[in-house]
């Protein structure tokens, strides 16, 4: 999922909304957060039943997780290569709906490894962090939109780090403290990404989204939130017996 977020970073158009009227900009922000709310609700609706499944069922249906992973990565690549198509209605909404549905399956399979109580707590922590960071990004006079290159570099580092740990895991090498460091680094990175993407959406900064990038903007925040939640869950969640 971190690799999806890294590729998504390349989706934004160079065109800004600084020349748009206040009414258009306000409408853009409302549209982005409305789409984001729908994505999160759909994800919860799909992931919740899967989270309640027994571990035996999850293990027997791993193919669903792998198919979902292939589809979500494929859609991200498609939007990266065909950005203009993904900006056209209703194609952009169809792509976003399919992506969110399969992402919900991934979240459900990962959450199924943990108890319902710990998942609920991590959802609450994620929501509190997101709301707090949104208010901060809106109120602060510091412009974080110039940090895109540094954040992207950190994301690539995180992806390589995760890939190496995956190889180690397949070889039977599991180092708990290394996974803890990985999750902490990821949480800090997605905290910064939430501030960065929020300021791109709100406008009034050095770099801004295009008015036509409402799907990309909502997708960016959605991936920030989902990845933040998954890493908090990995760090703090209580695994099922």
C-alpha positions in Angstrom: 0.0 0.0 0.0 2.9 2.3 0.6 3.9 1.8 -3.1 0.4 2.9 -4.1 0.9 6.1 -2.2 4.3 6.7 -3.8 2.9 6.4 -7.3 -0.1 8.5 -6.4 2.3 11.3 -5.5 3.0 11.8 -9.2 -0.7 12.4 -10.1 -1.1 16.1 -9.4 -1.3 18.6 -12.3 1.1 21.6 -12.4 -2.0 23.8 -12.9 -3.1 25.5 -9.6 -6.4 26.9 -8.5 -5.0 30.3 -7.3 -6.8 32.1 -10.2 -10.1 30.5 -9.5 -12.9 32.4 -7.6 -13.5 31.9 -3.9 -16.7 30.2 -4.7 -15.1 27.7 -7.1 -12.3 27.0 -4.6 -14.8 26.4 -1.8 -16.8 24.1 -4.0 -13.6 22.2 -4.9 -12.8 21.7 -1.2 -16.4 20.5 -0.4 -16.3 18.1 -3.3 -13.0 16.6 -2.2 -14.1 16.0 1.4 -17.5 14.7 0.3 -15.8 12.1 -2.0 -13.4 11.3 0.8 -16.3 10.7 3.3 -17.9 8.3 0.8 -14.6 6.4 0.3 -14.2 5.9 4.0 -17.8 4.8 4.5 -17.5 2.3 1.7 -14.2 1.0 3.0 -15.7 0.5 6.5 -18.8 -1.2 5.0 -16.6 -3.7 3.1 -13.9 -4.1 5.7 -16.1 -4.6 8.8 -17.6 -8.0 7.8 -14.2 -9.3 6.8 -12.6 -8.2 10.1 -15.1 -10.4 11.9 -14.2 -13.5 9.9 -12.3 -16.3 11.7 -8.6 -16.6 10.9 -9.2 -20.0 9.2 -11.6 -18.3 6.7 -9.1 -15.5 6.1 -6.3 -18.0 5.5 -8.4 -20.1 3.1 -9.4 -17.0 1.1 -6.0 -15.3 0.7 -6.6 -15.1 -3.0 -9.1 -12.3 -2.5 -6.4 -10.2 -0.8 -3.9 -10.8 -3.6 -6.5 -10.0 -6.3 -7.4 -6.8 -4.5 -3.7 -5.8 -4.2 -3.1 -6.4 -8.0 -6.2 -4.4 -8.9 -5.5 -1.4 -6.7 -1.9 -1.2 -7.8 -3.0 -1.6 -11.4 -5.6 1.2 -11.1 -3.0 3.5 -9.5 -0.6 2.8 -12.4 -3.5 3.4 -14.9 -4.3 6.8 -13.4 -0.7 7.8 -13.4 -0.2 6.9 -17.1 -3.6 8.2 -18.2 -4.2 11.2 -16.0 -6.5 13.0 -18.5 -8.9 10.1 -18.6 -9.1 9.9 -14.8 -10.1 13.6 -14.8 -13.1 13.0 -17.0 -16.6 12.4 -15.5 -17.9 9.7 -15.0 -14.7 7.7 -15.7 -13.0 9.2 -12.7 -15.8 8.2 -10.3 -16.0 4.7 -11.7 -12.2 4.2 -11.2 -12.3 5.7 -7.7 -15.3 3.5 -6.7 -13.6 0.3 -8.0 -10.3 1.3 -6.3 -12.0 2.0 -3.0 -14.0 -1.3 -3.0 -10.9 -3.4 -3.5 -8.9 -1.3 -1.0 -11.7 -2.0 1.5 -11.1 -5.8 0.9 -7.4 -5.2 1.7 -8.1 -3.3 4.8 -10.6 -6.0 5.9 -8.1 -8.8 5.5 -5.4 -6.9 7.4 -7.8 -5.9 10.2 -8.9 -9.5 10.5 -5.6 -10.3 12.1 -6.4 -8.1 15.1 -9.2 -8.0 17.7 -12.2 -5.9 17.0 -11.6 -3.8 20.1 -8.0 -2.9 19.1 -9.2 -2.1 15.5 -11.9 0.3 16.9 -9.3 2.0 19.1 -6.9 2.5 16.2 -9.8 3.9 14.1 -10.5 6.4 16.8 -6.8 7.4 17.1 -6.5 7.8 13.3 -9.7 9.9 13.2 -8.4 12.2 16.0 -5.0 12.6 14.3 -6.6 13.4 11.0 -9.0 16.0 12.4 -6.2 17.6 14.4 -3.8 17.8 11.5 -6.5 19.1 9.2 -7.2 22.0 11.6 -3.4 22.6 11.9 -2.9 22.6 8.1 -5.7 25.1 7.8 -4.6 27.5 10.5 -0.8 27.4 10.3 1.1 30.0 8.4 3.9 27.6 7.5 3.7 26.4 3.9 4.4 22.6 3.7 3.6 22.3 0.0 7.2 22.8 -1.0 8.2 19.6 0.8 6.9 17.3 -2.0 10.3 16.1 -3.2 11.5 15.3 0.3 8.3 13.5 1.2 8.5 11.5 -2.0 12.1 10.5 -1.2 11.1 9.4 2.2 8.2 7.4 0.7 10.6 5.6 -1.6 12.8 4.8 1.3 9.9 3.4 3.2 8.9 1.2 0.3 12.4 -0.2 0.0 12.5 -0.7 3.7 9.2 -2.6 3.6 10.4 -4.7 0.6 13.5 -5.7 2.4 11.5 -6.7 5.5 9.2 -8.7 3.3 12.1 -10.6 1.9 13.5 -11.2 5.3 10.0 -12.5 6.5 9.9 -15.0 3.6 13.3 -16.2 4.7 12.0 -16.8 8.2 13.8 -13.7 9.7 11.5 -11.7 11.9 12.9 -8.8 14.0 10.2 -7.2 16.2 12.0 -4.0 17.0 12.7 -3.4 13.2 9.0 -3.7 12.5 8.3 -1.2 15.3 10.8 1.3 13.8 9.3 0.8 10.4 5.7 1.5 11.7 6.8 4.6 13.7 8.7 6.0 10.6 5.6 5.3 8.4 3.2 7.0 10.9 5.4 10.1 11.0 5.6 10.2 7.2 1.9 9.9 6.7 1.3 12.6 9.3 3.4 14.9 7.2 1.6 13.8 4.0 -1.8 14.6 5.5 -0.6 18.2 6.2 1.0 18.4 2.8 -2.1 17.1 0.9 -4.5 19.2 3.0 -2.6 22.4 2.1 -2.6 21.4 -1.6 -6.4 21.1 -1.4 -7.1 24.2 0.6 -5.0 26.4 -1.7 -3.4 29.7 -0.9 0.1 28.1 -0.9 3.1 27.8 -3.2 1.7 24.7 -4.8 -2.0 23.9 -5.2 -4.2 21.3 -6.8 -6.0 21.9 -10.1 -9.7 22.4 -10.0 -10.1 19.2 -12.1 -8.0 17.1 -9.6 -10.8 16.5 -7.1 -10.6 12.8 -7.5 -6.8 12.7 -7.2 -7.0 15.0 -4.2 -9.6 12.8 -2.4 -7.6 9.7 -3.3 -4.4 11.3 -1.8 -6.0 12.0 1.5 -7.8 8.6 1.5 -4.5 6.8 1.0 -2.9 8.9 3.7 -5.6 8.0 6.2 -5.7 4.3 5.3 -1.9 3.9 5.5 -1.8 5.9 8.8 -4.5 3.6 10.2 -2.8 0.4 9.1 0.6 1.4 10.6 -1.1 2.4 13.9 -2.9 -0.9 13.9 0.4 -2.8 13.2 2.1 -0.9 16.0 -0.6 -0.9 18.7 -3.1 -3.6 17.6 -3.7 -6.7 19.6 -3.5 -9.8 17.4 -6.2 -12.5 17.5 -5.2 -15.8 19.1 
